[in-house]
């Protein structure tokens, strides 16, 4: 099951990489796709939204919930 989340504060490839690495640190088997246009992050393989939220916020970005 995949979910798409809105993440604020990402503006470059480095930001996208930071978000992807943070999510994979808490869910190594997850598939993560960051779309800078629109500030979206598509995550497959994580059932618990709070894990994704914590990872994104720990990386320094604002988690706004599901798109």
C-alpha positions in Angstrom: 0.0 0.0 0.0 1.4 3.4 -0.9 0.5 6.8 0.6 1.5 10.3 -0.6 2.3 12.9 2.0 2.8 16.7 1.8 6.2 17.8 3.1 7.1 21.5 3.3 10.6 22.9 3.2 12.1 20.8 0.4 13.7 22.9 -2.3 16.5 20.9 -3.8 17.9 17.4 -4.5 19.8 17.5 -1.2 16.5 18.0 0.6 14.9 15.2 -1.3 17.8 12.9 -0.4 17.6 13.9 3.3 13.9 13.0 3.4 14.4 9.8 1.6 17.3 8.7 3.8 15.4 9.6 7.0 12.3 7.5 6.0 14.5 4.6 4.9 16.3 4.8 8.3 13.1 3.9 10.1 11.7 1.6 7.3 14.6 0.1 5.3 12.3 -1.9 3.0 10.2 1.1 2.1 10.0 2.6 -1.4 10.3 6.4 -1.3 9.7 8.8 -4.2 10.2 12.5 -3.6 8.5 15.0 -5.9 9.9 18.5 -5.3 7.2 20.0 -7.4 4.3 20.2 -5.0 6.3 19.0 -2.0 5.1 15.5 -2.2 6.6 12.2 -0.9 5.2 8.9 -2.0 5.9 6.1 0.4 5.2 2.4 -0.1 5.7 -0.3 2.5 5.0 1.7 5.7 1.7 1.3 7.4 2.3 3.7 10.3 2.0 7.4 9.4 3.6 8.4 12.6 6.9 6.7 11.6 7.0 8.8 8.4 6.0 11.9 10.3 8.8 11.5 12.9 11.4 10.8 10.2 10.5 13.8 8.1 10.4 16.1 11.2 13.7 14.7 12.5 15.2 15.6 9.1 14.1 19.2 9.6 11.1 19.4 7.4 7.4 20.0 8.0 5.1 17.0 7.7 1.6 18.2 6.7 -0.1 14.8 6.4 -1.6 12.8 3.5 -2.0 14.6 0.2 
